[in-house]
């Protein structure tokens, strides 16, 4: 059997060769952490390369995603179907799944997309939450695994680490183990340039178990992991490593961090490591040993499958993992709402919807970033998920918007749970990097964002979102809904749960009249836009509005009709969904005619940026292209021109001038 160091050197060789071939990448981290990775895979990680989606596998997250060749080497060597050696040779090229940073949608075995530092670790916190929650429901016989993370200095410096570590410590997530690659190097040079804090002391203060070991010794790392497994707290293991280990003139320096080593240095590194194989060639003894490592958990998997087959919870477990949820709640609830229309804030409507959802779908795990009473996210009798009761379904995240969003991504990626979490829409800025990463991955998460406009009133411009809707609509892969009433809110939730990726609901603080008073055979919100009121007189205007401005548009339309101007009112709760409709539907709702014949007018209490896509070049866009002010909501809407009189006046002026 080859030594563990020789197994680690295979990782080092593949990493430096692939980066050199690409003339791009980060060889230093995988070369420094290769021994620690061998310890994890050879002695601890429970997985099956032939079944990358085995539900009870351990999760491994490479938070330091720039060291992606560590992940690709491990997957290839341990027997996963991909990446192949040719795909590794094509590292960072368009035809290869070996992207510059690990992408979970390109390679089975990559649990989450990483790269933006700290997010991998924070996402892993969500995976660990999901594991403990499902364990509380289905027991050790079906759910009993760990979440391992390799994190670098940058991951632990980023602010999200403080949020994620605090949450993990508070919840006592003992199945979460972080291997810290403490090589004391960042891109700028020594970590002494930018950090003097006691990293382990900080984590210990947050409720973590802390450990230290020689990261260049696989046996030492393995012993540290074994000790961490005994502790009922999340653990961080300080692995003292040498970045770029084996590169004789560059190891231990920033020169190995983000650039190829060069042919001469690689040749010398091969001599230093005693590695005489040609580039991209794995000697037979090493290949066989790594194959055996990949097969190490097959007996455990077989035993798990036997337990699943014998379990009386098997069908419920499978259904929860497969997302087979009762969807009858939507039709039943909408019937009640139409039968008893009420004026209410859409955040309140969301609470009513969530009460039905949480009763019908046991997979939901809700939460809020310390705004439960404002977001109205705790509904349906669900209790707290905490260190005393992992079977609960509501997480008090504290003031940790970014950490909450990343943890929800992790729960969704783990599988078996459907996470949603709330904050104010203006604080989407705090959550944005995790929302973006979730959109990139297609993570099924629902972000509940309340207080969606100047309508929140007296808290003033610091809390009044203006540009946020448009910036979120610009994000690929994210579906944004801004419902106008309780019925649209129920439809938005239904469509969000039926979709494949993340969704965001922008909800009002102020009460809104119910616009939908008749039952529809279809989910109209799922169309993205629909005609909520048709012109009675000859159509001259199409009013397009969202959320709290739809009822305002209806009032404007009534005034126009009284003046002999026919006006359609189009409710557009989701730009993304409308753009996904076929051309015929879009043309029916928004016919492409000369503005002198039919004027398109957008009405939304936010920036007008982007609305010309819907109103055409010569359309009229009613919005707010400045920050708000502190005052009661009615006063603010009047100040910024969101009254029927003011809008009608602008429309008539445009029509008369045309």
Secondary structure per residue as TSV (DSSP state, phi and psi in degrees):
chain	resnum	aa	ss	phi	psi
A	1	X	-	360.0	132.9
A	2	X	-	-66.4	154.5
A	3	X	-	-70.4	161.7
A	4	X	H	-62.6	-32.2
A	5	X	H	-64.5	-38.9
A	6	X	H	-66.8	-37.9
A	7	X	H	-62.6	-38.8
A	8	X	H	-68.2	-35.2
A	9	X	H	-65.9	-25.9
A	10	X	H	-62.7	-40.1
A	11	X	H	-63.7	-44.1
A	12	X	H	-62.0	-43.4
A	13	X	H	-65.7	-47.3
A	14	X	H	-61.1	-39.3
A	15	X	H	-67.1	-48.7
A	16	X	H	-71.7	-31.6
A	17	X	H	-69.6	-43.2
A	18	X	H	-66.2	-42.8
A	19	X	H	-64.3	-39.9
A	20	X	H	-65.0	-42.6
A	21	X	H	-63.3	-37.3
A	22	X	H	-79.1	-16.9
A	23	X	T	55.6	34.3
A	24	X	-	-168.3	140.0
A	25	X	S	135.7	-170.4
A	26	X	-	-128.6	91.2
A	27	X	H	-78.9	-24.8
A	28	X	H	-63.2	-44.5
A	29	X	H	-64.3	-51.6
A	30	X	H	-63.1	-30.5
A	31	X	H	-70.3	-33.9
A	32	X	H	-78.2	-33.8
A	33	X	H	-99.8	9.2
A	34	X	H	-60.8	-41.1
A	35	X	H	-66.5	-41.4
A	36	X	H	-64.3	-37.8
A	37	X	H	-65.6	-38.2
A	38	X	H	-61.6	-43.5
A	39	X	H	-58.7	-43.8
A	40	X	H	-65.4	-48.6
A	41	X	H	-74.1	-39.5
A	42	X	H	-77.1	-29.1
A	43	X	H	-118.3	-16.8
A	44	X	T	-134.2	-44.9
A	45	X	-	-63.6	125.6
A	46	X	-	-99.0	107.5
A	47	X	-	-158.8	168.7
A	48	X	-	-137.9	105.6
A	49	X	T	-56.3	-25.4
A	50	X	T	-79.1	-11.3
A	51	X	-	-143.1	75.8
A	52	X	T	-61.3	-16.7
A	53	X	T	-106.4	16.9
A	54	X	-	-50.8	119.7
A	55	X	T	-58.4	-32.5
A	56	X	T	-98.6	21.1
A	57	X	S	-70.6	153.5
A	58	X	-	-67.6	145.9
A	59	X	E	-96.5	133.9
A	60	X	E	-120.5	123.8
A	61	X	E	-119.0	121.6
A	62	X	E	-90.4	88.6
A	63	X	S	-65.8	-36.7
A	64	X	S	-77.9	69.8
A	65	X	G	-65.0	-17.8
A	66	X	G	-62.8	-25.2
A	67	X	G	-85.5	41.6
A	68	X	H	-59.0	-27.7
A	69	X	H	-65.5	-19.5
A	70	X	H	-64.6	-47.0
A	71	X	H	-65.6	-44.4
A	72	X	H	-65.7	-38.9
A	73	X	H	-63.6	-44.8
A	74	X	H	-63.8	-42.7
A	75	X	H	-64.3	-45.4
A	76	X	H	-65.4	-48.0
A	77	X	H	-67.8	-35.0
A	78	X	H	-84.5	-2.2
A	79	X	T	109.6	11.5
A	80	X	-	-68.2	150.6
A	81	X	S	-62.4	-32.6
A	82	X	-	-136.3	145.4
A	83	X	S	-82.0	145.3
A	84	X	-	-77.2	170.0
A	85	X	H	-63.5	-36.1
A	86	X	H	-64.4	-38.1
A	87	X	H	-66.5	-33.1
A	88	X	H	-69.7	-39.2
A	89	X	H	-60.4	-30.7
A	90	X	T	-94.6	23.2
A	91	X	T	-44.6	130.5
A	92	X	T	68.8	13.9
A	93	X	S	-103.0	158.7
A	94	X	T	-59.6	-34.1
A	95	X	T	-84.6	-2.8
A	96	X	-	-105.9	143.0
A	97	X	S	-77.1	-4.4
A	98	X	-	-85.3	76.7
A	99	X	-	-71.3	171.9
A	100	X	S	-59.1	-33.0
A	101	X	S	-129.4	148.6
A	102	X	-	-62.1	130.4
A	103	X	-	-117.6	122.2
A	104	X	T	-68.7	-20.5
A	105	X	T	-88.4	-1.6
A	106	X	T	-103.6	-29.3
A	107	X	S	-137.1	124.2
A	108	X	T	-65.3	137.7
A	109	X	T	104.2	-20.3
A	110	X	-	-90.8	110.5
A	111	X	-	-75.5	-29.3
A	112	X	S	-154.7	148.1
A	113	X	-	-69.7	130.7
A	114	X	-	-132.3	170.8
A	115	X	-	149.0	-60.8
A	116	X	S	-61.7	113.1
A	117	X	T	-60.8	140.6
A	118	X	T	92.3	-26.4
A	119	X	H	-71.1	-31.6
A	120	X	H	-62.1	-45.9
A	121	X	H	-62.7	-44.3
A	122	X	H	-65.7	-37.2
A	123	X	H	-65.0	-37.9
A	124	X	H	-62.3	-31.7
A	125	X	H	-59.6	-42.3
A	126	X	H	-63.7	-38.7
A	127	X	H	-62.4	-41.6
A	128	X	H	-66.7	-35.3
A	129	X	H	-63.5	-46.3
A	130	X	H	-61.0	-40.4
A	131	X	H	-61.9	-47.4
A	132	X	H	-65.9	-37.7
A	133	X	H	-65.2	-48.6
A	134	X	H	-67.7	-32.2
A	135	X	H	-62.9	-39.7
A	136	X	H	-64.6	-27.8
A	137	X	H	-88.8	-43.4
A	138	X	H	-109.4	-7.1
A	139	X	-	82.4	169.9
A	140	X	T	-62.1	-27.1
A	141	X	T	-68.4	-22.6
A	142	X	T	-114.3	-29.1
A	143	X	-	-133.8	108.7
A	144	X	-	-161.5	78.0
A	145	X	-	-143.4	168.9
A	146	X	-	-106.5	162.8
A	147	X	E	-120.5	118.3
A	148	X	E	-108.2	144.6
A	149	X	E	-134.2	136.9
A	150	X	E	-107.4	118.3
A	151	X	E	-124.6	146.3
A	152	X	E	-102.2	-179.2
A	153	X	H	-57.9	-38.8
A	154	X	H	-64.7	-38.1
A	155	X	H	-60.1	-36.3
A	156	X	H	-85.5	-14.3
A	157	X	H	-84.3	-35.7
A	158	X	S	-56.6	145.3
A	159	X	H	-59.6	-30.9
A	160	X	H	-63.0	-26.7
A	161	X	H	-61.6	-39.1
A	162	X	H	-64.4	-42.6
A	163	X	H	-64.8	-48.4
A	164	X	H	-67.7	-42.7
A	165	X	H	-65.9	-39.0
A	166	X	H	-63.5	-41.9
A	167	X	H	-65.9	-44.6
A	168	X	H	-63.5	-40.9
A	169	X	H	-66.6	-41.1
A	170	X	H	-61.9	-38.6
A	171	X	H	-86.0	-3.0
A	172	X	T	53.0	55.5
A	173	X	-	-81.5	81.5
A	174	X	T	-68.6	-12.1
A	175	X	T	-91.2	7.5
A	176	X	E	-103.1	120.8
A	177	X	E	-128.7	122.1
A	178	X	E	-108.7	126.0
A	179	X	E	-96.2	113.3
A	180	X	E	-90.8	117.4
A	181	X	E	-79.3	87.7
A	182	X	E	-90.1	81.4
A	183	X	-	-101.9	-0.7
A	184	X	-	61.8	26.5
A	185	X	E	-131.7	134.0
A	186	X	E	-122.8	-178.2
A	187	X	T	-58.0	-41.1
A	188	X	T	-72.0	-18.5
A	189	X	E	138.2	-142.0
A	190	X	E	-65.2	144.4
A	191	X	G	-63.6	-16.2
A	192	X	G	-61.6	-21.2
A	193	X	G	-65.8	-26.5
A	194	X	T	-135.5	-5.7
A	195	X	-	-142.6	132.0
A	196	X	-	-128.8	1.1
A	197	X	S	-70.0	159.6
A	198	X	-	-89.6	97.9
A	199	X	H	-63.6	-46.0
A	200	X	H	-65.8	-39.0
A	201	X	H	-62.4	-38.0
A	202	X	H	-64.4	-45.1
A	203	X	H	-66.2	-37.9
A	204	X	H	-62.6	-39.5
A	205	X	H	-65.5	-23.9
A	206	X	T	-88.6	3.7
A	207	X	T	97.6	18.1
A	208	X	-	-94.7	156.2
A	209	X	E	-91.5	133.2
A	210	X	E	-117.4	143.8
A	211	X	E	-142.0	158.0
A	212	X	E	-136.6	147.5
A	213	X	E	-159.7	169.1
A	214	X	E	-78.5	106.0
A	215	X	T	-69.2	-9.6
A	216	X	T	-91.7	2.3
A	217	X	-	-117.2	113.4
A	218	X	H	-60.3	-38.4
A	219	X	H	-66.1	-39.3
A	220	X	H	-66.1	-41.5
A	221	X	H	-64.9	-41.1
A	222	X	H	-62.2	-41.3
A	223	X	H	-64.6	-38.4
A	224	X	H	-65.9	-40.1
A	225	X	H	-63.3	-41.9
A	226	X	H	-60.4	-39.5
A	227	X	H	-67.7	-40.9
A	228	X	H	-63.0	-33.2
A	229	X	H	-65.1	-22.1
A	230	X	T	-81.3	-11.6
A	231	X	S	-100.4	136.3
A	232	X	S	-88.9	47.9
A	233	X	S	-144.4	157.8
A	234	X	-	-63.0	146.3
A	235	X	E	-122.4	142.8
A	236	X	E	-122.5	129.0
A	237	X	E	-111.5	117.3
A	238	X	E	-80.0	108.9
A	239	X	E	-100.7	106.4
A	240	X	E	-74.3	115.9
A	241	X	-	-129.0	170.7
A	242	X	-	-116.9	112.9
A	243	X	T	-62.4	137.5
A	244	X	T	67.9	28.9
A	245	X	T	-53.8	130.1
A	246	X	T	106.3	-22.1
A	247	X	-	-83.4	105.1
A	248	X	T	-61.3	-33.0
A	249	X	T	-103.6	-8.7
A	250	X	T	-118.7	-15.1
A	251	X	T	-60.4	145.8
A	252	X	T	79.3	7.8
A	253	X	S	-126.4	164.3
A	254	X	G	-68.3	-12.6
A	255	X	G	-63.7	-21.7
A	256	X	G	-94.1	-2.6
A	257	X	T	-71.1	-52.9
A	258	X	S	-134.6	32.7
A	259	X	S	-150.7	152.6
A	260	X	-	-58.8	151.3
A	261	X	-	-74.4	-29.2
A	262	X	-	97.5	149.2
A	263	X	H	-59.0	-44.0
A	264	X	H	-63.9	-44.1
A	265	X	H	-65.9	-37.7
A	266	X	H	-64.7	-42.0
A	267	X	H	-60.6	-42.1
A	268	X	H	-69.2	-35.3
A	269	X	H	-64.6	-38.5
A	270	X	H	-59.9	-41.1
A	271	X	H	-65.6	-44.1
A	272	X	H	-61.0	-38.7
A	273	X	H	-88.3	-8.4
A	274	X	T	68.7	34.1
A	275	X	-	-109.2	105.4
A	276	X	-	-103.8	6.1
A	277	X	S	-73.3	152.7
A	278	X	-	-68.4	161.5
A	279	X	T	-54.0	135.2
A	280	X	T	65.4	22.7
A	281	X	-	-115.2	128.2
A	282	X	-	-107.8	119.1
A	283	X	-	-57.1	151.1
A	284	X	H	-57.9	-42.2
A	285	X	H	-64.6	-37.1
A	286	X	H	-70.4	-42.7
A	287	X	H	-60.0	-44.6
A	288	X	H	-65.4	-40.9
A	289	X	H	-65.3	-41.8
A	290	X	H	-68.0	-36.6
A	291	X	H	-61.0	-41.1
A	292	X	H	-64.1	-38.2
A	293	X	H	-61.9	-42.3
A	294	X	H	-64.4	-25.4
A	295	X	T	-95.6	3.6
A	296	X	T	-60.4	-31.2
A	297	X	T	-99.3	11.8
A	298	X	H	-61.8	-38.4
A	299	X	H	-65.5	-39.9
A	300	X	H	-63.0	-40.8
A	301	X	H	-65.4	-42.5
A	302	X	H	-61.7	-41.6
A	303	X	H	-64.0	-38.2
A	304	X	H	-64.1	-43.7
A	305	X	H	-61.8	-35.9
A	306	X	H	-68.1	-39.7
A	307	X	H	-65.6	-40.2
A	308	X	H	-62.4	-45.3
A	309	X	H	-61.3	-31.8
A	310	X	H	-89.7	-9.1
A	311	X	-	-81.0	139.2
A	312	X	T	-78.0	-4.3
A	313	X	T	-100.6	5.1
A	314	X	H	-58.1	-48.0
A	315	X	H	-66.7	-41.9
A	316	X	H	-62.4	-39.6
A	317	X	H	-63.2	-47.2
A	318	X	H	-63.7	-42.9
A	319	X	H	-62.2	-40.3
A	320	X	H	-67.3	-39.9
A	321	X	H	-66.8	-35.1
A	322	X	H	-85.6	-2.9
A	323	X	T	71.1	31.0
A	324	X	-	-87.1	94.9
A	325	X	-	-116.5	153.4
A	326	X	-	-69.3	121.0
A	327	X	-	-110.5	11.2
A	328	X	T	-73.5	-16.6
A	329	X	H	-57.0	-35.1
A	330	X	H	-63.9	-52.3
A	331	X	H	-62.5	-41.1
A	332	X	H	-63.5	-42.6
A	333	X	H	-68.5	-43.9
A	334	X	H	-62.5	-37.4
A	335	X	H	-58.7	-42.6
A	336	X	H	-65.2	-42.3
A	337	X	H	-63.9	-40.8
A	338	X	H	-69.8	-35.0
A	339	X	H	-70.8	-26.5
A	340	X	T	-133.9	70.1
A	341	X	-	-65.0	138.3
A	342	X	-	-138.4	150.7
A	343	X	-	-80.7	123.9
A	344	X	B	-157.6	156.5
A	345	X	-	-67.0	146.8
A	346	X	H	-69.2	-20.8
A	347	X	H	-67.0	-36.0
A	348	X	H	-70.4	-39.7
A	349	X	H	-61.1	-39.2
A	350	X	H	-61.9	-38.0
A	351	X	H	-62.4	-41.8
A	352	X	H	-63.7	-42.2
A	353	X	H	-63.4	-44.8
A	354	X	H	-63.3	-32.6
A	355	X	H	-60.5	-40.3
A	356	X	H	-71.6	-41.4
A	357	X	H	-64.4	-48.0
A	358	X	H	-66.9	-26.6
A	359	X	H	-76.1	-35.5
A	360	X	H	-86.3	-28.4
A	361	X	-	-121.5	99.6
A	362	X	T	-69.6	-7.3
A	363	X	T	-81.4	-11.0
A	364	X	E	-70.1	140.5
A	365	X	E	-128.9	112.8
A	366	X	E	-97.4	-177.7
A	367	X	E	170.7	175.9
A	368	X	E	-157.4	150.4
A	369	X	S	-87.2	67.8
A	370	X	S	66.0	28.0
A	371	X	-	-133.1	33.3
A	372	X	H	-54.7	-46.6
A	373	X	H	-70.5	-20.3
A	374	X	H	-93.6	-37.1
A	375	X	H	-80.2	-19.5
A	376	X	T	57.6	43.8
A	377	X	-	-96.4	-8.9
A	378	X	-	-100.1	108.4
A	379	X	-	-151.4	159.3
A	380	X	T	79.5	16.9
A	381	X	T	77.5	13.1
A	382	X	-	-74.2	141.9
A	383	X	-	-103.2	172.1
A	384	X	B	-64.7	140.7
A	385	X	-	-96.8	113.5
A	386	X	B	-146.7	-174.0
A	387	X	T	-65.0	-20.3
A	388	X	T	-90.8	-17.8
A	389	X	B	-151.3	88.1
A	390	X	T	-72.0	-11.6
A	391	X	T	-79.1	-7.5
A	392	X	-	-65.9	170.1
A	393	X	-	-130.6	18.3
A	394	X	E	-137.1	126.0
A	395	X	E	-107.9	125.5
A	396	X	E	-87.3	98.3
A	397	X	-	-76.7	-15.5
A	398	X	-	71.6	-172.3
A	399	X	S	-82.6	73.9
A	400	X	-	-140.8	63.8
A	401	X	H	-59.8	-45.9
A	402	X	H	-65.4	-46.8
A	403	X	H	-62.8	-37.5
A	404	X	H	-62.5	-47.8
A	405	X	H	-63.8	-39.9
A	406	X	H	-68.8	-40.5
A	407	X	H	-63.7	-38.1
A	408	X	H	-63.7	-39.1
A	409	X	H	-57.0	-44.2
A	410	X	H	-63.8	-40.6
A	411	X	H	-62.4	-43.9
A	412	X	H	-64.1	-41.3
A	413	X	H	-68.9	-34.1
A	414	X	H	-60.8	-41.7
A	415	X	-	95.7	154.3
A	416	X	S	90.3	-8.1
A	417	X	-	-133.8	154.3
A	418	X	E	-120.9	98.2
A	419	X	E	-89.4	143.4
A	420	X	E	-140.4	151.9
A	421	X	E	-153.3	150.8
A	422	X	E	-118.7	151.2
A	423	X	E	-161.0	-174.5
A	424	X	E	-79.7	149.3
A	425	X	G	-59.0	-36.0
A	426	X	G	-62.8	-26.4
A	427	X	G	-87.5	8.0
A	428	X	H	-58.6	-24.5
A	429	X	H	-62.0	-34.2
A	430	X	H	-73.5	-32.3
A	431	X	H	-89.5	-14.9
A	432	X	H	-50.9	-46.8
A	433	X	H	-59.2	-35.8
A	434	X	H	-77.0	-35.1
A	435	X	H	-61.2	-43.1
A	436	X	H	-63.6	-45.3
A	437	X	H	-65.2	-37.4
A	438	X	H	-63.6	-38.0
A	439	X	H	-66.8	-39.7
A	440	X	H	-61.6	-37.6
A	441	X	H	-88.9	-14.8
A	442	X	T	73.5	31.7
A	443	X	-	-70.6	129.7
A	444	X	-	-81.6	92.9
A	445	X	E	-135.8	145.8
A	446	X	E	-117.3	119.3
A	447	X	E	-95.5	119.2
A	448	X	E	-99.3	108.6
A	449	X	E	-116.0	110.2
A	450	X	E	-100.9	178.4
A	451	X	-	57.5	63.5
A	452	X	-	-90.6	4.4
A	453	X	S	-163.0	-171.0
A	454	X	G	-61.6	-12.6
A	455	X	G	-63.2	-10.2
A	456	X	G	-74.1	-19.9
A	457	X	-	84.9	-120.3
A	458	X	T	-66.8	-17.9
A	459	X	T	-65.3	-17.3
A	460	X	-	85.0	-175.8
A	461	X	T	-64.2	-23.0
A	462	X	T	-65.1	-25.2
A	463	X	T	-112.3	-2.9
A	464	X	-	-95.6	110.0
A	465	X	-	-70.4	136.1
A	466	X	S	-122.3	-53.8
A	467	X	S	-92.6	-3.1
A	468	X	H	-68.7	-41.7
A	469	X	H	-59.0	-45.0
A	470	X	H	-69.3	-38.1
A	471	X	H	-67.7	-33.2
A	472	X	H	-75.9	-36.3
A	473	X	H	-63.8	-25.3
A	474	X	T	-75.8	-10.3
A	475	X	S	-83.8	117.7
A	476	X	T	-60.6	142.1
A	477	X	T	85.2	-4.9
A	478	X	-	-108.5	129.9
A	479	X	E	-100.5	119.6
A	480	X	E	-103.8	129.8
A	481	X	E	-118.6	135.5
A	482	X	-	-128.8	87.9
A	483	X	-	-73.8	154.0
A	484	X	S	-96.6	-17.9
A	485	X	S	-159.8	-172.5
A	486	X	H	-65.0	-38.3
A	487	X	H	-67.2	-46.7
A	488	X	H	-62.4	-34.0
A	489	X	H	-63.3	-44.1
A	490	X	H	-63.4	-41.1
A	491	X	H	-66.7	-38.8
A	492	X	H	-62.9	-44.9
A	493	X	H	-60.7	-44.5
A	494	X	H	-61.3	-43.0
A	495	X	H	-69.4	-37.5
A	496	X	H	-62.2	-41.9
A	497	X	H	-72.3	-25.8
A	498	X	H	-81.6	-17.3
A	499	X	S	-78.8	176.7
A	500	X	S	-100.4	-23.2
A	501	X	S	-118.8	-165.5
A	502	X	-	-75.3	151.7
A	503	X	E	-133.4	155.7
A	504	X	E	-134.4	127.1
A	505	X	E	-105.3	120.6
A	506	X	E	-98.5	116.5
A	507	X	-	-123.2	149.9
A	508	X	-	-86.5	153.0
A	509	X	S	-84.7	-39.2
A	510	X	S	-82.4	153.7
A	511	X	-	-68.1	142.5
A	512	X	B	-129.7	140.4
A	513	X	-	-68.3	151.2
A	514	X	-	-79.1	119.4
A	515	X	-	-88.4	-31.6
A	516	X	-	-91.7	112.7
A	517	X	-	-118.8	-0.8
A	518	X	S	-127.8	144.7
A	519	X	-	-71.9	138.8
A	520	X	-	-111.8	146.5
A	521	X	S	-70.7	-22.1
A	522	X	S	-122.8	162.2
A	523	X	-	-78.9	100.2
A	524	X	S	-69.1	-32.8
A	525	X	G	-62.8	-31.8
A	526	X	G	-64.3	-19.0
A	527	X	G	-78.6	-14.0
A	528	X	S	88.3	-38.7
A	529	X	-	-155.5	148.2
A	530	X	E	-158.2	160.0
A	531	X	E	-81.8	110.0
A	532	X	E	-90.4	-17.7
A	533	X	E	-150.7	130.3
A	534	X	-	-97.5	148.8
A	535	X	-	-62.3	140.4
A	536	X	S	-92.0	-40.3
A	537	X	S	-95.2	-179.2
A	538	X	S	-55.6	126.1
A	539	X	E	-69.7	120.9
A	540	X	E	-117.3	-18.8
A	541	X	E	-137.9	141.8
A	542	X	E	-119.0	115.0
A	543	X	E	-92.4	120.5
A	544	X	E	-111.4	120.1
A	545	X	E	-138.7	162.8
A	546	X	-	-131.9	155.7
A	547	X	G	52.0	-129.7
A	548	X	G	-68.6	-8.9
A	549	X	G	-93.8	-3.9
A	550	X	H	-67.9	-43.8
A	551	X	H	-66.5	-31.8
A	552	X	H	-64.9	-42.2
A	553	X	H	-61.2	-37.8
A	554	X	H	-64.4	-38.4
A	555	X	H	-67.1	-39.8
A	556	X	H	-62.8	-43.5
A	557	X	H	-59.6	-40.9
A	558	X	H	-63.5	-40.5
A	559	X	H	-66.6	-41.2
A	560	X	H	-63.5	-42.9
A	561	X	H	-60.5	-39.3
A	562	X	H	-64.2	-24.8
A	563	X	T	-95.3	10.4
A	564	X	T	86.6	12.0
A	565	X	-	-107.9	114.0
A	566	X	E	-71.5	136.4
A	567	X	E	-141.0	125.4
A	568	X	E	-81.1	150.3
A	569	X	E	-118.2	122.4
A	570	X	E	-111.5	121.6
A	571	X	E	-87.8	128.0
A	572	X	-	-124.2	75.9
A	573	X	S	-67.2	-22.8
A	574	X	-	-146.1	112.4
A	575	X	H	-59.1	-45.5
A	576	X	H	-61.4	-43.0
A	577	X	H	-68.3	-37.1
A	578	X	H	-66.0	-43.3
A	579	X	H	-65.0	-20.8
A	580	X	T	-82.3	-9.2
A	581	X	S	-76.6	161.6
A	582	X	-	-71.2	163.9
A	583	X	H	-60.9	-35.6
A	584	X	H	-65.0	-42.7
A	585	X	H	-65.4	-45.4
A	586	X	H	-60.4	-40.6
A	587	X	H	-68.6	-29.6
A	588	X	H	-68.7	-42.5
A	589	X	H	-75.4	-43.0
A	590	X	S	-127.7	79.4
A	591	X	-	-62.3	138.1
A	592	X	-	-87.4	93.1
A	593	X	-	-129.2	166.0
A	594	X	-	-61.4	134.8
A	595	X	T	-57.0	-22.3
A	596	X	T	-70.6	-19.2
A	597	X	T	-94.6	-48.0
A	598	X	S	-134.5	117.8
A	599	X	E	-91.0	124.6
A	600	X	E	-90.8	132.7
A	601	X	E	-128.4	124.3
A	602	X	E	-96.6	142.4
A	603	X	E	-134.5	109.4
A	604	X	-	-153.2	135.2
A	605	X	S	-81.1	62.9
A	606	X	S	-161.8	-176.3
A	607	X	-	-60.9	147.7
A	608	X	-	-82.8	-4.7
A	609	X	T	-53.8	127.0
A	610	X	T	91.6	-19.2
A	611	X	T	-68.4	-19.0
A	612	X	H	-64.1	-20.0
A	613	X	H	-62.1	-31.3
A	614	X	H	-94.4	-30.2
A	615	X	H	-99.9	-5.9
A	616	X	-	71.9	169.3
A	617	X	T	-56.0	-40.5
A	618	X	T	-100.5	18.7
A	619	X	-	-74.3	176.3
A	620	X	E	-113.0	126.8
A	621	X	E	-116.5	112.6
A	622	X	E	-97.1	117.3
A	623	X	-	-162.2	-161.3
A	624	X	-	-129.5	105.8
A	625	X	-	-103.2	38.9
A	626	X	S	-151.1	175.8
A	627	X	-	-79.0	164.2
A	628	X	-	-81.8	-151.3
A	629	X	-	-155.8	167.4
A	630	X	S	-96.7	112.7
A	631	X	S	-174.4	165.3
A	632	X	-	-58.0	149.2
A	633	X	H	-55.1	-46.2
A	634	X	H	-58.7	-37.6
A	635	X	H	-66.7	-37.8
A	636	X	H	-67.9	-42.7
A	637	X	H	-63.6	-35.4
A	638	X	H	-69.7	-42.1
A	639	X	H	-59.9	-40.7
A	640	X	T	-94.6	12.2
A	641	X	T	82.5	20.3
A	642	X	-	-98.7	63.5
A	643	X	S	-128.5	153.9
A	644	X	H	-57.1	-39.6
A	645	X	H	-64.8	-47.5
A	646	X	H	-64.5	-41.6
A	647	X	H	-71.2	-41.7
A	648	X	H	-59.3	-40.7
A	649	X	H	-61.6	-42.7
A	650	X	H	-66.3	-38.8
A	651	X	H	-66.4	-45.8
A	652	X	H	-65.4	-36.0
A	653	X	H	-62.6	-42.7
A	654	X	H	-66.7	-44.9
A	655	X	H	-61.8	-41.7
A	656	X	H	-69.0	-35.9
A	657	X	H	-71.4	-32.7
A	658	X	-	-72.7	360.0
